[in-house]
């Protein structure tokens, strides 16, 4: 009922000329860009210890959905994924789902008993993207983390994977590959700007003078195809790629690679060791071999360019919250009269 009243109040404010949007929001109203979550999401006091225990008692697990107002990927998740009955039914059968506002001030009690705001809890979980989903097991451990939007068939696979308690039996990457439905080219894409094998990443960092971007891909990966066809050729993205040394890792390969830390491992073993679970994933490293940022899943070109600029400019050192960086970048470009298309 409160949600319905909130929407009605916002519509009334809009009818009166929208002046209310420029003042602090009245109690019960919502920000522009707010997306109503499904009614079956759990209403909670946000004591995660109780939420995990209640889900386990009912034979379910807890799913935390981190969102923010005005997030087009959140809207897609709610509309295109949870809007499908089969996906919604699986989510309701296997999970209790809580919505956590990335910038919210509601009080959250984490699994150690520590109390903090939603935004502080999001920081403690290193949430950089929305949507981010943490699918927890019966002890509150992360069984699977989804950073960013996944299309419906992959998201449904994630629900089946964690809902079926498969995380201790095989990696999500292997599970996803085994049930792949999306057509792909079946090949890895070459590019002149990719480092040539053998890949000696630690040596490259020492001599290159540029940060390192490692692309984790595989042959059966439609999103990898899209990234190479639509993302990388964009002039802005291509220019930013020139500020990196770029290496591609085949996640299924046993070929040896010298890691940024100097250890030589089979490519697939290194990917699993550092927690790369699906493709494409983009991992950024600085001199000394430290990973400083990661993108999991293909982003549309504006966000892809933003992630490259975030690292290339060194902004990650001063602004640890990637979403804040994106907002400032989009606002600056709009102020210059540019039209920003987040989903194109």
N, C-alpha and C positions, 0 to 999 in steps of 0.2 A: 504494500500500500504506500509506504514511504517513497518508493521509487516512482510510482505513478504520480503521486503528488508533486515530486520534484520535477518531473517532465512537464506537468501542467503549469507549474510556476514559471518554468523557463519559457514555455510557449506564450504565456501572458506577457512576460517581460519583452519578448520579441515583438509582440503585437503593439506594445506601447512605444516602439521605436528603438528598442535594443539598448537604451541608455544604461540599463542595469548591468550590461556586460562590462562596462568600464569601471564599475565600482566593485568593492569586495562582495563576494557572493553571499546572499542571505542564507540562513540555515535551511538545509533541505534542498537547495538548488544545486545544479550541476554545471561543470565547466563546458564550454563549447568543445565539441569533439568527443564528449563522453559516450561510451557505448554500453548499453544495458546488457549485463551478463544474463545468461539463461536463468530462469526462475529456480531451476533445480540445483544451482550452485549452493553450497552450504552457508547458512548464516551462523557466525561463530563469534565467540569472545576473543578469538585469536590467541588462545593459549595452545600452542602447537603440541604440547605434551598430551593434553586432553584430546585434541583432534586426531592425533596419530592413534591413541589408544581406542577411541570410539570407532574409528575406521577399521582397525584390526579386529575389534570385537564383532563387527558386522561382516567380517570376511572381505573387507575392502582395504584399499591403501589411500594415502593422502596425496593429492595433487595441488601444488601451489602455482597459481597463475599470476605472474607479475605483469601489470599493464600500466598504461598512462593514457590520459585524454589526448585525442588527436592523433593516435597511432594507427596508421592505415593497416599495418600488419595485424594489430589486435582486432580491428574490424573484420578482416578477412578470416581470422581464426574463429571468431564468434559466428560470422555469417556462413562462410563456406565449409567450415569443419563441423563445429557444433550444430550448425544448421541442418546437417544431414542426420536423419533419424538413426541410421545404423551406428554412426559415430557417437551421437549423443547417448544412445542406449548402452553402448559399451562403456563410455565414461561413467555413466550413472551406476552400472552394474559393478565395475571394478574399483571405482574411486569416489571419495568425498573430495570435492573441488572447492578450494578457497581462492578468492580474488584478493590480491595484494597490490595496492597502489604504489607505484615506484616512487612517488613524491608525497605519499600520504602521511597523515599524522595520527592515525589510529594506533592504539597501543598493542604491540605484539609481544607475547612471551615465547621466547625460543625454546629449543629442546633442552637447554641447560638451565632453564628457569630465569634467564636474564630478560628484563623488560626494556623495550625500546620502541621507537616509532616505526611505522611501516618503512619509511625511507631509510632509516638507520638499519633496519633488518635487511632491506634490499642491498645496501652497501656491504653488510656483513656476509652476504651470500654472493658477492661479486657480480651482481646483476648489471649488465651493461646494455642489454637490448630488451625491447619489448616487442612481442611477447617473449618472456622466458618462463618455462615451466619446469618445476622440480617435482619429479615423481618419486615419492618416498616409499621405503619398505616399512615393515611392521615395527622396526626399531627407530624409525625416523632418519635412516641413512638414505642418501640419494641413490636410487636404483637407476635412474636415467635423468639426464638434464638436457632440455631442448632449448638452445639459445637461438631465438628467432623463429620465424614462421616456417612451418612445414606444410606442404600441400596435403590435401585430405588423405590420399592413400598412404603416405608416409606417416602421417599423424596417427591414422588408424593402426598402422603397424606398431607404432610406439605404445599405444594403449594395449594391444594384444601382447606385446613383449613384456611389459611390466605387469600387466594384469595377470599374465600367465606364469609369473615368477620365473622368467627365463634368464634373468640377468646374471645368475651364477653359472649358467650352462653354456652360453655363447655370447659373443659381443653383439651389440645392436647392429653394427655394420654388416656382420655376416648374416644376421637374421633378416635385415632389410634386403640384402642382395638376393637371398634365397627366395623371397616372395615379391621381387620387383615386378611391377606391372607397367611402369612408365617406359615407353620406347626410348631407346638411346642409340647413339651411333656405334657403340661397341668399340670405340677407339680412344686413345689418348691424343690430345691436340698438341701439335708442335707450334712453336712460335720463336721468332728470331731472338726475342728478349729473354728466353729461358736459358738458364745455365746448362752447359753441356755435361754429360756424365764423363767420368765418375764424379759424383757429387761430394765435394769436400767443403762442407759448410763452415766449419770452424776456421779453416784456412781462408775462405772467402771473406769472412767477417774481419779477419785480421788485416787483410790487404786491400779490401774493397773500398773502404771509406763511406759506404752506404749501408743503411739497415737492410736486413734480409727478410724477404717474404717467401714463405714456403707454402706452396699450394698442394694440399692433399687431395688427390683425385683417384678415380678408377675408371676402367673402360666402360662399364655399364652404369652410366651416370648421366641422366638427362639434364640435370641441373648444371653439371659441368659443361655439357654441350652448349647450353644457353649462355653460361657465363662467357665462354669463348666466342660465341656468335654475336651476342648483344652487349655484354658488359665491357670486356677488354677493348674492343675496337672503338668505343666512344672516345672522341678526341680528349676530353677532360681526363678520363680514366687512363688512356694511353700515355698522356703526358705525365701523370703521377706515377705510373709504373716505372718510368725512366729514372725515378729517384730511389729505386730499390735494386738490389740484386734479387732475382727471382728464381727459385728452384721449384721443380714439380716432383712430388713423391707419389708413386703408384702404391696405394695402400695395400694392394694384394701382392706386391712384389717381394721376393726374397733377395733382391739385389742389395748389396751393401751400400750404406750411406754413412759418411762421417757427419755426426750430428753437430749442431752449433756448440755443444759442450766439449767436442773433441773425441767422443766415443764412436767406434764403428759398429754398426748394427744392421741387420736386415731391415729394409724399409718398413715392412709390416710390423716388425717387433717394436721399432722406434715409435710408430704411430700409436700403438696400443699403450706403450709405456707412458706417453705424455697425455693420454686420454683423448685422442682423436677418434671419434666413434662413427662419423659419417662424412660423406663427401657431398659437395666440396667443403673443405675447411681451409681457412687462411690463417696461418700463424706468423706473427711478426717477431723478429729477434733483433736485439741491439748488440753492439760490440761487447764481447765477453760471453756471448751465448745465452743471455737471459731472454726468455720470452716476455714480451711486454704487452701483447694484445692478441686477441684471437677472434675471428669471425667464423661461425659454424653455420653452414648453409649459404646458398647464393643470395645475395642482396641485389635489389634493383639498382640501376646505375648510379643514382644520386647517393644512395647509402654506401655503395661500393666505393665511389670516389671519396666520400666522407671518411671511410675507414682508412683509405690510403693516405689522405691528407692528415688525419689525426696522428698517424705515426710519423710520416715524413716531416711534418712541421715541428714535431716534438711536443705537440699540444698535450699528449697523454701524460707528460710529466707534471703539467700545471693543472690540468682538468681531468681528474680520474674518472669522471662520469661521461661516458661517450654520448649519451643522450643529450646532455647539456651542450656538448660540443656541436652536435648535429643541429640543435635548435638555434644556437648562435650563428652557425654557418648559414642556415636557411634564411634567418632573419636579415643577415647582412646582405645576402644576395637579393632578397626581395626589396630591400631598401634602395638598391641600385636599379630597380625596375625589372629585374629578371623574374621570369615565371618558373617556379619550382614545381616539377611534377614528380612527386615522391614514388609513384608506382609505375612510372614509364622509363 
